[in-house]
Amino acid sequence: MSVTAALSVPEALPRLHELTVVDVRTPGEFASGHLPDAVNVPLDRLGRSLPELREASGRRPLLVVCASGARASNAVGVLASHGLDASVLTGGTTAWAAGGHRLVHPDGRPRAVWTMERQVRLAAGSLVLLGLLLGRFAHPAFQLLSAGVAAGLVFSALSNTCGMAVVLGRLPFNRRAGAAAAR
């Protein structure tokens, strides 16, 4: 497989048994439903898992998955920079489920978990609103909080990284011990 390869759900389905599926979402998101036999290696821990991924890629090609494909694409770039080939599942677990395919739930039932993107939107919006309200009713300097969040969002878009997602990914509900199960 080439580094930039992408597999659609219909292409990946018949090949699933010959692929090592690496899910780069947070453990909390992983617990909300993942592809069969997927291994959870959150994007922020990808570097630490390179030896295991290198070994796995020697046995079977890597298919990297996230909710939509964005984080998986970033992960494939990281893997490529370390000499590992991998493909992205186009549309991620969202497309997989939309295609009517089964998602595995560690405890046998789905767990309601917000996606990281939704968590970031809530946190950013809340901080901007808080900064504006405190700036209006407490002291104008609190408006700098809103400006800081805006600057962070612009930086996030330009660099294709998200510091807030990294911070939110470290919260307990995104790091459930039972959610980090591998195979």
VMD Tcl script that builds the backbone (N, CA, C; Angstrom):
set m [mol new atoms 549]
animate dup $m
set s [atomselect $m all]
$s set {name element resname resid chain x y z} {
  {N N MET 1 A 0.836 -1.186 0.000}
  {CA C MET 1 A 0.000 0.000 0.000}
  {C C MET 1 A 0.878 1.245 0.000}
  {N N SER 2 A 0.423 2.254 -0.664}
  {CA C SER 2 A 1.197 3.480 -0.672}
  {C C SER 2 A 0.825 4.333 0.526}
  {N N VAL 3 A 1.676 5.293 0.827}
  {CA C VAL 3 A 1.485 6.153 1.990}
  {C C VAL 3 A 0.202 6.972 1.870}
  {N N THR 4 A -0.139 7.386 0.657}
  {CA C THR 4 A -1.302 8.246 0.469}
  {C C THR 4 A -2.562 7.456 0.134}
  {N N ALA 5 A -2.503 6.141 0.210}
  {CA C ALA 5 A -3.650 5.322 -0.162}
  {C C ALA 5 A -4.827 5.573 0.760}
  {N N ALA 6 A -5.985 5.507 0.173}
  {CA C ALA 6 A -7.227 5.601 0.933}
  {C C ALA 6 A -8.119 4.466 0.468}
  {N N LEU 7 A -8.755 3.818 1.407}
  {CA C LEU 7 A -9.690 2.752 1.073}
  {C C LEU 7 A -11.089 3.193 1.468}
  {N N SER 8 A -12.035 3.010 0.562}
  {CA C SER 8 A -13.427 3.279 0.896}
  {C C SER 8 A -13.940 2.101 1.711}
  {N N VAL 9 A -15.085 2.269 2.316}
  {CA C VAL 9 A -15.669 1.189 3.111}
  {C C VAL 9 A -15.886 -0.060 2.254}
  {N N PRO 10 A -16.460 0.067 1.033}
  {CA C PRO 10 A -16.637 -1.138 0.219}
  {C C PRO 10 A -15.306 -1.803 -0.174}
  {N N GLU 11 A -14.237 -1.027 -0.297}
  {CA C GLU 11 A -12.924 -1.606 -0.605}
  {C C GLU 11 A -12.304 -2.272 0.619}
  {N N ALA 12 A -12.503 -1.683 1.779}
  {CA C ALA 12 A -11.883 -2.203 2.996}
  {C C ALA 12 A -12.596 -3.442 3.532}
  {N N LEU 13 A -13.908 -3.496 3.400}
  {CA C LEU 13 A -14.696 -4.574 3.997}
  {C C LEU 13 A -14.193 -5.972 3.635}
  {N N PRO 14 A -14.003 -6.299 2.350}
  {CA C PRO 14 A -13.549 -7.658 2.044}
  {C C PRO 14 A -12.093 -7.922 2.428}
  {N N ARG 15 A -11.338 -6.875 2.686}
  {CA C ARG 15 A -9.922 -7.018 3.031}
  {C C ARG 15 A -9.655 -6.900 4.525}
  {N N LEU 16 A -10.693 -6.688 5.319}
  {CA C LEU 16 A -10.523 -6.423 6.745}
  {C C LEU 16 A -9.710 -7.509 7.448}
  {N N HIS 17 A -9.897 -8.755 7.045}
  {CA C HIS 17 A -9.179 -9.866 7.678}
  {C C HIS 17 A -7.674 -9.848 7.387}
  {N N GLU 18 A -7.266 -9.114 6.360}
  {CA C GLU 18 A -5.840 -9.059 6.021}
  {C C GLU 18 A -5.177 -7.738 6.423}
  {N N LEU 19 A -5.896 -6.903 7.134}
  {CA C LEU 19 A -5.384 -5.599 7.549}
  {C C LEU 19 A -5.249 -5.522 9.065}
  {N N THR 20 A -4.296 -4.727 9.524}
  {CA C THR 20 A -4.228 -4.352 10.931}
  {C C THR 20 A -4.907 -2.995 11.030}
  {N N VAL 21 A -6.047 -2.953 11.703}
  {CA C VAL 21 A -6.824 -1.715 11.827}
  {C C VAL 21 A -6.351 -0.965 13.066}
  {N N VAL 22 A -5.896 0.276 12.850}
  {CA C VAL 22 A -5.399 1.125 13.926}
  {C C VAL 22 A -6.346 2.304 14.059}
  {N N ASP 23 A -7.036 2.379 15.188}
  {CA C ASP 23 A -7.997 3.451 15.455}
  {C C ASP 23 A -7.289 4.521 16.280}
  {N N VAL 24 A -7.175 5.745 15.733}
  {CA C VAL 24 A -6.404 6.805 16.385}
  {C C VAL 24 A -7.267 7.769 17.198}
  {N N ARG 25 A -8.515 7.394 17.461}
  {CA C ARG 25 A -9.374 8.238 18.294}
  {C C ARG 25 A -9.007 8.052 19.757}
  {N N THR 26 A -9.575 8.896 20.609}
  {CA C THR 26 A -9.328 8.772 22.049}
  {C C THR 26 A -9.932 7.466 22.549}
  {N N PRO 27 A -9.454 6.963 23.690}
  {CA C PRO 27 A -10.050 5.740 24.234}
  {C C PRO 27 A -11.557 5.858 24.467}
  {N N GLY 28 A -12.016 7.028 24.870}
  {CA C GLY 28 A -13.454 7.221 25.066}
  {C C GLY 28 A -14.225 7.080 23.765}
  {N N GLU 29 A -13.705 7.683 22.694}
  {CA C GLU 29 A -14.355 7.557 21.388}
  {C C GLU 29 A -14.294 6.110 20.901}
  {N N PHE 30 A -13.146 5.467 21.110}
  {CA C PHE 30 A -12.962 4.069 20.712}
  {C C PHE 30 A -14.013 3.193 21.388}
  {N N ALA 31 A -14.277 3.450 22.670}
  {CA C ALA 31 A -15.257 2.664 23.427}
  {C C ALA 31 A -16.680 2.871 22.927}
  {N N SER 32 A -16.912 3.978 22.232}
  {CA C SER 32 A -18.252 4.231 21.727}
  {C C SER 32 A -18.566 3.390 20.496}
  {N N GLY 33 A -17.588 2.683 19.970}
  {CA C GLY 33 A -17.781 1.794 18.827}
  {C C GLY 33 A -16.615 1.882 17.877}
  {N N HIS 34 A -16.076 0.717 17.509}
  {CA C HIS 34 A -14.915 0.680 16.609}
  {C C HIS 34 A -15.035 -0.492 15.652}
  {N N LEU 35 A -14.203 -0.505 14.624}
  {CA C LEU 35 A -14.195 -1.598 13.664}
  {C C LEU 35 A -13.760 -2.893 14.347}
  {N N PRO 36 A -14.237 -4.028 13.858}
  {CA C PRO 36 A -13.832 -5.309 14.444}
  {C C PRO 36 A -12.308 -5.466 14.446}
  {N N ASP 37 A -11.772 -5.975 15.531}
  {CA C ASP 37 A -10.341 -6.259 15.713}
  {C C ASP 37 A -9.447 -5.029 15.643}
  {N N ALA 38 A -10.011 -3.845 15.798}
  {CA C ALA 38 A -9.203 -2.623 15.764}
  {C C ALA 38 A -8.356 -2.511 17.026}
  {N N VAL 39 A -7.196 -1.902 16.860}
  {CA C VAL 39 A -6.292 -1.608 17.966}
  {C C VAL 39 A -6.381 -0.109 18.216}
  {N N ASN 40 A -6.539 0.296 19.469}
  {CA C ASN 40 A -6.642 1.714 19.797}
  {C C ASN 40 A -5.266 2.282 20.104}
  {N N VAL 41 A -4.804 3.173 19.226}
  {CA C VAL 41 A -3.553 3.905 19.430}
  {C C VAL 41 A -3.893 5.376 19.197}
  {N N PRO 42 A -4.293 6.099 20.264}
  {CA C PRO 42 A -4.671 7.506 20.087}
  {C C PRO 42 A -3.569 8.308 19.389}
  {N N LEU 43 A -3.989 9.252 18.600}
  {CA C LEU 43 A -3.056 10.050 17.802}
  {C C LEU 43 A -1.946 10.647 18.649}
  {N N ASP 44 A -2.263 11.110 19.856}
  {CA C ASP 44 A -1.231 11.729 20.693}
  {C C ASP 44 A -0.251 10.701 21.273}
  {N N ARG 45 A -0.535 9.413 21.119}
  {CA C ARG 45 A 0.380 8.371 21.600}
  {C C ARG 45 A 1.012 7.575 20.458}
  {N N LEU 46 A 0.822 8.041 19.245}
  {CA C LEU 46 A 1.298 7.320 18.063}
  {C C LEU 46 A 2.812 7.126 18.078}
  {N N GLY 47 A 3.549 8.176 18.452}
  {CA C GLY 47 A 5.008 8.104 18.476}
  {C C GLY 47 A 5.535 7.011 19.392}
  {N N ARG 48 A 4.882 6.845 20.545}
  {CA C ARG 48 A 5.309 5.825 21.507}
  {C C ARG 48 A 4.987 4.410 21.038}
  {N N SER 49 A 4.080 4.284 20.089}
  {CA C SER 49 A 3.650 2.964 19.624}
  {C C SER 49 A 4.318 2.548 18.315}
  {N N LEU 50 A 5.274 3.344 17.838}
  {CA C LEU 50 A 5.913 3.034 16.555}
  {C C LEU 50 A 6.541 1.640 16.495}
  {N N PRO 51 A 7.246 1.164 17.534}
  {CA C PRO 51 A 7.827 -0.180 17.429}
  {C C PRO 51 A 6.759 -1.266 17.199}
  {N N GLU 52 A 5.655 -1.192 17.934}
  {CA C GLU 52 A 4.585 -2.179 17.772}
  {C C GLU 52 A 3.936 -2.053 16.402}
  {N N LEU 53 A 3.733 -0.821 15.937}
  {CA C LEU 53 A 3.120 -0.611 14.629}
  {C C LEU 53 A 4.050 -1.069 13.506}
  {N N ARG 54 A 5.348 -0.855 13.683}
  {CA C ARG 54 A 6.323 -1.315 12.692}
  {C C ARG 54 A 6.266 -2.847 12.586}
  {N N GLU 55 A 6.188 -3.497 13.742}
  {CA C GLU 55 A 6.101 -4.960 13.758}
  {C C GLU 55 A 4.798 -5.430 13.107}
  {N N ALA 56 A 3.678 -4.784 13.447}
  {CA C ALA 56 A 2.380 -5.155 12.881}
  {C C ALA 56 A 2.350 -4.940 11.380}
  {N N SER 57 A 2.961 -3.850 10.910}
  {CA C SER 57 A 2.938 -3.557 9.471}
  {C C SER 57 A 3.782 -4.549 8.689}
  {N N GLY 58 A 4.724 -5.214 9.357}
  {CA C GLY 58 A 5.510 -6.249 8.694}
  {C C GLY 58 A 4.695 -7.502 8.432}
  {N N ARG 59 A 3.642 -7.705 9.234}
  {CA C ARG 59 A 2.780 -8.880 9.069}
  {C C ARG 59 A 1.585 -8.594 8.165}
  {N N ARG 60 A 0.947 -7.429 8.392}
  {CA C ARG 60 A -0.254 -7.082 7.635}
  {C C ARG 60 A -0.263 -5.579 7.392}
  {N N PRO 61 A -0.783 -5.142 6.251}
  {CA C PRO 61 A -0.861 -3.694 5.981}
  {C C PRO 61 A -1.697 -2.982 7.035}
  {N N LEU 62 A -1.348 -1.723 7.291}
  {CA C LEU 62 A -2.051 -0.911 8.283}
  {C C LEU 62 A -3.187 -0.133 7.633}
  {N N LEU 63 A -4.334 -0.136 8.283}
  {CA C LEU 63 A -5.466 0.692 7.903}
  {C C LEU 63 A -5.756 1.588 9.098}
  {N N VAL 64 A -5.603 2.891 8.908}
  {CA C VAL 64 A -5.761 3.844 9.999}
  {C C VAL 64 A -7.166 4.445 9.930}
  {N N VAL 65 A -7.824 4.485 11.103}
  {CA C VAL 65 A -9.226 4.877 11.177}
  {C C VAL 65 A -9.416 5.922 12.271}
  {N N CYS 66 A -10.321 6.856 12.037}
  {CA C CYS 66 A -10.806 7.774 13.072}
  {C C CYS 66 A -12.290 7.976 12.792}
  {N N ALA 67 A -12.884 8.995 13.331}
  {CA C ALA 67 A -14.317 9.214 13.127}
  {C C ALA 67 A -14.636 9.607 11.687}
  {N N SER 68 A -13.822 10.500 11.101}
  {CA C SER 68 A -14.137 11.002 9.762}
  {C C SER 68 A -13.023 10.804 8.744}
  {N N GLY 69 A -11.808 10.612 9.202}
  {CA C GLY 69 A -10.667 10.450 8.309}
  {C C GLY 69 A -9.609 11.523 8.482}
  {N N ALA 70 A -9.937 12.626 9.160}
  {CA C ALA 70 A -8.979 13.731 9.314}
  {C C ALA 70 A -7.801 13.341 10.207}
  {N N ARG 71 A -8.074 12.837 11.401}
  {CA C ARG 71 A -6.990 12.429 12.301}
  {C C ARG 71 A -6.227 11.245 11.722}
  {N N ALA 72 A -6.950 10.366 11.038}
  {CA C ALA 72 A -6.289 9.213 10.418}
  {C C ALA 72 A -5.298 9.684 9.355}
  {N N SER 73 A -5.661 10.705 8.588}
  {CA C SER 73 A -4.738 11.256 7.581}
  {C C SER 73 A -3.497 11.828 8.246}
  {N N ASN 74 A -3.681 12.535 9.362}
  {CA C ASN 74 A -2.534 13.054 10.107}
  {C C ASN 74 A -1.656 11.914 10.593}
  {N N ALA 75 A -2.283 10.851 11.089}
  {CA C ALA 75 A -1.538 9.700 11.592}
  {C C ALA 75 A -0.745 9.028 10.478}
  {N N VAL 76 A -1.339 8.915 9.307}
  {CA C VAL 76 A -0.635 8.308 8.171}
  {C C VAL 76 A 0.594 9.146 7.815}
  {N N GLY 77 A 0.483 10.467 7.926}
  {CA C GLY 77 A 1.640 11.336 7.695}
  {C C GLY 77 A 2.742 11.085 8.698}
  {N N VAL 78 A 2.370 10.927 9.969}
  {CA C VAL 78 A 3.362 10.620 11.015}
  {C C VAL 78 A 4.016 9.273 10.732}
  {N N LEU 79 A 3.204 8.284 10.412}
  {CA C LEU 79 A 3.739 6.951 10.118}
  {C C LEU 79 A 4.675 6.990 8.913}
  {N N ALA 80 A 4.285 7.730 7.876}
  {CA C ALA 80 A 5.119 7.840 6.681}
  {C C ALA 80 A 6.460 8.489 7.001}
  {N N SER 81 A 6.461 9.469 7.902}
  {CA C SER 81 A 7.721 10.128 8.271}
  {C C SER 81 A 8.658 9.183 9.014}
  {N N HIS 82 A 8.123 8.062 9.489}
  {CA C HIS 82 A 8.928 7.044 10.166}
  {C C HIS 82 A 9.085 5.795 9.303}
  {N N GLY 83 A 8.784 5.937 8.010}
  {CA C GLY 83 A 9.002 4.843 7.071}
  {C C GLY 83 A 7.940 3.761 7.056}
  {N N LEU 84 A 6.772 4.033 7.601}
  {CA C LEU 84 A 5.702 3.040 7.618}
  {C C LEU 84 A 4.621 3.406 6.606}
  {N N ASP 85 A 4.183 2.428 5.834}
  {CA C ASP 85 A 3.088 2.633 4.889}
  {C C ASP 85 A 1.768 2.312 5.564}
  {N N ALA 86 A 0.769 3.105 5.271}
  {CA C ALA 86 A -0.558 2.879 5.829}
  {C C ALA 86 A -1.585 3.513 4.915}
  {N N SER 87 A -2.813 3.068 5.056}
  {CA C SER 87 A -3.935 3.632 4.311}
  {C C SER 87 A -4.943 4.205 5.296}
  {N N VAL 88 A -5.774 5.095 4.800}
  {CA C VAL 88 A -6.832 5.729 5.593}
  {C C VAL 88 A -8.167 5.143 5.151}
  {N N LEU 89 A -9.043 4.882 6.115}
  {CA C LEU 89 A -10.409 4.493 5.781}
  {C C LEU 89 A -11.183 5.774 5.488}
  {N N THR 90 A -11.573 5.953 4.242}
  {CA C THR 90 A -12.297 7.155 3.825}
  {C C THR 90 A -13.617 7.267 4.584}
  {N N GLY 91 A -13.804 8.388 5.256}
  {CA C GLY 91 A -15.028 8.629 6.008}
  {C C GLY 91 A -15.027 8.031 7.401}
  {N N GLY 92 A -14.005 7.251 7.739}
  {CA C GLY 92 A -13.832 6.704 9.082}
  {C C GLY 92 A -14.977 5.840 9.577}
  {N N THR 93 A -15.097 5.786 10.899}
  {CA C THR 93 A -16.132 4.946 11.504}
  {C C THR 93 A -17.530 5.462 11.181}
  {N N THR 94 A -17.631 6.755 10.886}
  {CA C THR 94 A -18.926 7.318 10.511}
  {C C THR 94 A -19.413 6.683 9.212}
  {N N ALA 95 A -18.526 6.601 8.219}
  {CA C ALA 95 A -18.884 5.981 6.937}
  {C C ALA 95 A -19.107 4.477 7.107}
  {N N TRP 96 A -18.313 3.847 7.969}
  {CA C TRP 96 A -18.453 2.415 8.221}
  {C C TRP 96 A -19.863 2.116 8.760}
  {N N ALA 97 A -20.269 2.858 9.778}
  {CA C ALA 97 A -21.589 2.649 10.377}
  {C C ALA 97 A -22.709 3.031 9.403}
  {N N ALA 98 A -22.500 4.105 8.643}
  {CA C ALA 98 A -23.503 4.537 7.669}
  {C C ALA 98 A -23.703 3.486 6.581}
  {N N GLY 99 A -22.657 2.705 6.320}
  {CA C GLY 99 A -22.764 1.618 5.345}
  {C C GLY 99 A -23.470 0.396 5.904}
  {N N GLY 100 A -23.915 0.471 7.142}
  {CA C GLY 100 A -24.648 -0.632 7.756}
  {C C GLY 100 A -23.756 -1.699 8.358}
  {N N HIS 101 A -22.485 -1.395 8.548}
  {CA C HIS 101 A -21.549 -2.379 9.086}
  {C C HIS 101 A -21.443 -2.250 10.601}
  {N N ARG 102 A -21.165 -3.365 11.215}
  {CA C ARG 102 A -21.140 -3.477 12.677}
  {C C ARG 102 A -19.952 -2.744 13.284}
  {N N LEU 103 A -20.224 -2.028 14.363}
  {CA C LEU 103 A -19.176 -1.471 15.205}
  {C C LEU 103 A -19.129 -2.309 16.481}
  {N N VAL 104 A -17.940 -2.562 16.972}
  {CA C VAL 104 A -17.750 -3.348 18.179}
  {C C VAL 104 A -17.772 -2.417 19.387}
  {N N HIS 105 A -18.470 -2.832 20.431}
  {CA C HIS 105 A -18.543 -2.074 21.678}
  {C C HIS 105 A -17.954 -2.940 22.773}
  {N N PRO 106 A -16.921 -2.449 23.477}
  {CA C PRO 106 A -16.213 -3.270 24.466}
  {C C PRO 106 A -17.107 -3.963 25.486}
  {N N ASP 107 A -18.134 -3.289 25.968}
  {CA C ASP 107 A -18.995 -3.915 26.970}
  {C C ASP 107 A -20.294 -4.432 26.364}
  {N N GLY 108 A -20.322 -4.530 25.044}
  {CA C GLY 108 A -21.489 -5.081 24.367}
  {C C GLY 108 A -22.578 -4.085 24.030}
  {N N ARG 109 A -22.449 -2.855 24.494}
  {CA C ARG 109 A -23.449 -1.837 24.177}
  {C C ARG 109 A -22.749 -0.512 23.911}
  {N N PRO 110 A -23.321 0.283 23.033}
  {CA C PRO 110 A -22.692 1.564 22.712}
  {C C PRO 110 A -22.666 2.512 23.905}
  {N N ARG 111 A -21.623 3.283 23.990}
  {CA C ARG 111 A -21.504 4.289 25.035}
  {C C ARG 111 A -21.599 5.658 24.371}
  {N N ALA 112 A -22.426 6.510 24.895}
  {CA C ALA 112 A -22.586 7.844 24.320}
  {C C ALA 112 A -21.355 8.682 24.650}
  {N N VAL 113 A -20.580 8.997 23.630}
  {CA C VAL 113 A -19.373 9.799 23.793}
  {C C VAL 113 A -19.372 10.873 22.713}
  {N N TRP 114 A -19.075 12.066 23.106}
  {CA C TRP 114 A -18.954 13.130 22.124}
  {C C TRP 114 A -17.646 12.969 21.362}
  {N N THR 115 A -17.670 13.279 20.074}
  {CA C THR 115 A -16.444 13.251 19.288}
  {C C THR 115 A -15.517 14.354 19.791}
  {N N MET 116 A -14.241 14.205 19.498}
  {CA C MET 116 A -13.269 15.213 19.928}
  {C C MET 116 A -13.599 16.567 19.302}
  {N N GLU 117 A -14.019 16.577 18.057}
  {CA C GLU 117 A -14.364 17.839 17.392}
  {C C GLU 117 A -15.493 18.548 18.140}
  {N N ARG 118 A -16.489 17.797 18.572}
  {CA C ARG 118 A -17.603 18.392 19.302}
  {C C ARG 118 A -17.148 18.919 20.660}
  {N N GLN 119 A -16.269 18.176 21.322}
  {CA C GLN 119 A -15.738 18.627 22.609}
  {C C GLN 119 A -14.951 19.928 22.441}
  {N N VAL 120 A -14.160 20.022 21.375}
  {CA C VAL 120 A -13.379 21.233 21.124}
  {C C VAL 120 A -14.308 22.412 20.854}
  {N N ARG 121 A -15.350 22.184 20.047}
  {CA C ARG 121 A -16.289 23.280 19.768}
  {C C ARG 121 A -16.958 23.779 21.036}
  {N N LEU 122 A -17.362 22.844 21.920}
  {CA C LEU 122 A -17.989 23.246 23.176}
  {C C LEU 122 A -17.015 24.033 24.047}
  {N N ALA 123 A -15.793 23.524 24.193}
  {CA C ALA 123 A -14.802 24.197 25.047}
  {C C ALA 123 A -14.454 25.575 24.484}
  {N N ALA 124 A -14.190 25.652 23.187}
  {CA C ALA 124 A -13.822 26.938 22.585}
  {C C ALA 124 A -14.969 27.939 22.686}
  {N N GLY 125 A -16.170 27.513 22.349}
  {CA C GLY 125 A -17.326 28.400 22.424}
  {C C GLY 125 A -17.590 28.872 23.843}
  {N N SER 126 A -17.456 27.971 24.796}
  {CA C SER 126 A -17.674 28.334 26.201}
  {C C SER 126 A -16.649 29.352 26.680}
  {N N LEU 127 A -15.379 29.146 26.298}
  {CA C LEU 127 A -14.332 30.082 26.710}
  {C C LEU 127 A -14.523 31.462 26.073}
  {N N VAL 128 A -14.915 31.489 24.806}
  {CA C VAL 128 A -15.161 32.777 24.137}
  {C C VAL 128 A -16.322 33.493 24.822}
  {N N LEU 129 A -17.411 32.764 25.065}
  {CA C LEU 129 A -18.571 33.368 25.724}
  {C C LEU 129 A -18.214 33.856 27.127}
  {N N LEU 130 A -17.466 33.045 27.874}
  {CA C LEU 130 A -17.045 33.435 29.212}
  {C C LEU 130 A -16.197 34.710 29.164}
  {N N GLY 131 A -15.258 34.768 28.226}
  {CA C GLY 131 A -14.417 35.955 28.091}
  {C C GLY 131 A -15.221 37.202 27.766}
  {N N LEU 132 A -16.204 37.055 26.883}
  {CA C LEU 132 A -17.039 38.198 26.524}
  {C C LEU 132 A -17.908 38.656 27.697}
  {N N LEU 133 A -18.506 37.713 28.405}
  {CA C LEU 133 A -19.359 38.071 29.549}
  {C C LEU 133 A -18.550 38.701 30.680}
  {N N LEU 134 A -17.409 38.084 31.012}
  {CA C LEU 134 A -16.571 38.663 32.065}
  {C C LEU 134 A -16.016 40.018 31.644}
  {N N GLY 135 A -15.712 40.169 30.372}
  {CA C GLY 135 A -15.225 41.447 29.855}
  {C C GLY 135 A -16.283 42.531 29.945}
  {N N ARG 136 A -17.512 42.156 29.765}
  {CA C ARG 136 A -18.614 43.125 29.813}
  {C C ARG 136 A -19.003 43.471 31.249}
  {N N PHE 137 A -19.050 42.455 32.131}
  {CA C PHE 137 A -19.592 42.667 33.468}
  {C C PHE 137 A -18.555 42.719 34.585}
  {N N ALA 138 A -17.329 42.258 34.353}
  {CA C ALA 138 A -16.315 42.269 35.420}
  {C C ALA 138 A -15.200 43.254 35.094}
  {N N HIS 139 A -14.455 42.971 34.049}
  {CA C HIS 139 A -13.344 43.844 33.662}
  {C C HIS 139 A -13.043 43.618 32.184}
  {N N PRO 140 A -12.813 44.680 31.419}
  {CA C PRO 140 A -12.567 44.539 29.978}
  {C C PRO 140 A -11.369 43.635 29.626}
  {N N ALA 141 A -10.435 43.488 30.531}
  {CA C ALA 141 A -9.259 42.654 30.250}
  {C C ALA 141 A -9.636 41.190 30.015}
  {N N PHE 142 A -10.775 40.764 30.537}
  {CA C PHE 142 A -11.205 39.369 30.328}
  {C C PHE 142 A -11.502 39.069 28.858}
  {N N GLN 143 A -11.669 40.106 28.039}
  {CA C GLN 143 A -11.884 39.898 26.611}
  {C C GLN 143 A -10.654 39.278 25.957}
  {N N LEU 144 A -9.506 39.393 26.631}
  {CA C LEU 144 A -8.288 38.756 26.115}
  {C C LEU 144 A -8.431 37.235 26.076}
  {N N LEU 145 A -9.249 36.684 26.955}
  {CA C LEU 145 A -9.517 35.242 26.921}
  {C C LEU 145 A -10.148 34.863 25.583}
  {N N SER 146 A -11.131 35.621 25.154}
  {CA C SER 146 A -11.777 35.368 23.864}
  {C C SER 146 A -10.787 35.540 22.724}
  {N N ALA 147 A -9.957 36.556 22.802}
  {CA C ALA 147 A -8.948 36.784 21.764}
  {C C ALA 147 A -7.945 35.635 21.717}
  {N N GLY 148 A -7.557 35.131 22.879}
  {CA C GLY 148 A -6.619 34.006 22.934}
  {C C GLY 148 A -7.199 32.748 22.308}
  {N N VAL 149 A -8.469 32.480 22.575}
  {CA C VAL 149 A -9.125 31.311 21.976}
  {C C VAL 149 A -9.210 31.496 20.463}
  {N N ALA 150 A -9.574 32.698 20.014}
  {CA C ALA 150 A -9.647 32.961 18.571}
  {C C ALA 150 A -8.286 32.748 17.912}
  {N N ALA 151 A -7.227 33.248 18.536}
  {CA C ALA 151 A -5.881 33.064 17.998}
  {C C ALA 151 A -5.511 31.575 17.944}
  {N N GLY 152 A -5.894 30.838 18.981}
  {CA C GLY 152 A -5.631 29.404 18.996}
  {C C GLY 152 A -6.361 28.667 17.890}
  {N N LEU 153 A -7.593 29.069 17.611}
  {CA C LEU 153 A -8.350 28.442 16.529}
  {C C LEU 153 A -7.735 28.741 15.166}
  {N N VAL 154 A -7.281 29.969 14.972}
  {CA C VAL 154 A -6.617 30.325 13.713}
  {C C VAL 154 A -5.334 29.513 13.553}
  {N N PHE 155 A -4.531 29.442 14.617}
  {CA C PHE 155 A -3.297 28.649 14.575}
  {C C PHE 155 A -3.613 27.180 14.286}
  {N N SER 156 A -4.659 26.673 14.923}
  {CA C SER 156 A -5.069 25.282 14.725}
  {C C SER 156 A -5.407 25.012 13.261}
  {N N ALA 157 A -6.127 25.922 12.651}
  {CA C ALA 157 A -6.503 25.749 11.245}
  {C C ALA 157 A -5.282 25.830 10.329}
  {N N LEU 158 A -4.393 26.786 10.595}
  {CA C LEU 158 A -3.217 26.966 9.731}
  {C C LEU 158 A -2.209 25.826 9.877}
  {N N SER 159 A -2.075 25.287 11.083}
  {CA C SER 159 A -1.074 24.245 11.321}
  {C C SER 159 A -1.646 22.830 11.232}
  {N N ASN 160 A -2.972 22.727 11.117}
  {CA C ASN 160 A -3.654 21.437 11.085}
  {C C ASN 160 A -3.349 20.614 12.338}
  {N N THR 161 A -3.230 21.299 13.461}
  {CA C THR 161 A -3.053 20.659 14.764}
  {C C THR 161 A -4.096 21.257 15.702}
  {N N CYS 162 A -4.268 20.651 16.844}
  {CA C CYS 162 A -5.230 21.212 17.783}
  {C C CYS 162 A -4.766 20.953 19.208}
  {N N GLY 163 A -4.199 21.973 19.816}
  {CA C GLY 163 A -3.727 21.865 21.183}
  {C C GLY 163 A -4.866 21.606 22.152}
  {N N MET 164 A -6.035 22.193 21.885}
  {CA C MET 164 A -7.172 21.985 22.775}
  {C C MET 164 A -7.605 20.519 22.739}
  {N N ALA 165 A -7.555 19.883 21.574}
  {CA C ALA 165 A -7.909 18.464 21.466}
  {C C ALA 165 A -6.928 17.605 22.252}
  {N N VAL 166 A -5.658 17.992 22.237}
  {CA C VAL 166 A -4.658 17.246 23.013}
  {C C VAL 166 A -4.982 17.345 24.499}
  {N N VAL 167 A -5.307 18.558 24.953}
  {CA C VAL 167 A -5.637 18.757 26.366}
  {C C VAL 167 A -6.917 17.996 26.720}
  {N N LEU 168 A -7.948 18.119 25.899}
  {CA C LEU 168 A -9.209 17.420 26.175}
  {C C LEU 168 A -9.024 15.905 26.129}
  {N N GLY 169 A -8.138 15.435 25.284}
  {CA C GLY 169 A -7.871 14.004 25.191}
  {C C GLY 169 A -7.271 13.425 26.454}
  {N N ARG 170 A -6.725 14.279 27.302}
  {CA C ARG 170 A -6.129 13.824 28.566}
  {C C ARG 170 A -7.118 13.795 29.720}
  {N N LEU 171 A -8.335 14.260 29.488}
  {CA C LEU 171 A -9.346 14.242 30.544}
  {C C LEU 171 A -9.779 12.803 30.822}
  {N N PRO 172 A -10.179 12.510 32.046}
  {CA C PRO 172 A -10.507 11.130 32.430}
  {C C PRO 172 A -11.553 10.443 31.546}
  {N N PHE 173 A -12.599 11.163 31.125}
  {CA C PHE 173 A -13.635 10.504 30.332}
  {C C PHE 173 A -13.156 10.181 28.924}
  {N N ASN 174 A -12.037 10.745 28.497}
  {CA C ASN 174 A -11.447 10.403 27.195}
  {C C ASN 174 A -10.336 9.359 27.344}
  {N N ARG 175 A -10.038 8.942 28.560}
  {CA C ARG 175 A -8.957 7.991 28.808}
  {C C ARG 175 A -9.409 6.829 29.674}
  {N N ARG 176 A -10.602 6.369 29.488}
  {CA C ARG 176 A -11.095 5.234 30.291}
  {C C ARG 176 A -10.194 4.036 30.090}
  {N N ALA 177 A -9.800 3.418 31.171}
  {CA C ALA 177 A -8.892 2.269 31.119}
  {C C ALA 177 A -9.465 1.150 30.277}
  {N N GLY 178 A -10.723 0.854 30.424}
  {CA C GLY 178 A -11.327 -0.234 29.665}
  {C C GLY 178 A -11.460 0.074 28.196}
  {N N ALA 179 A -11.361 1.374 27.831}
  {CA C ALA 179 A -11.508 1.754 26.442}
  {C C ALA 179 A -10.237 1.574 25.653}
  {N N ALA 180 A -9.138 1.434 26.306}
  {CA C ALA 180 A -7.868 1.354 25.595}
  {C C ALA 180 A -7.501 -0.082 25.279}
  {N N ALA 181 A -8.472 -0.916 25.123}
  {CA C ALA 181 A -8.197 -2.329 24.860}
  {C C ALA 181 A -7.620 -2.530 23.470}
  {N N ALA 182 A -6.681 -3.400 23.381}
  {CA C ALA 182 A -6.103 -3.750 22.090}
  {C C ALA 182 A -6.543 -5.157 21.755}
  {N N ARG 183 A -7.195 -5.294 20.657}
  {CA C ARG 183 A -7.697 -6.580 20.148}
  {C C ARG 183 A -8.352 -7.369 21.215}
}
mol reanalyze $m
mol bondsrecalc $m
mol representation Tube
mol addrep $m
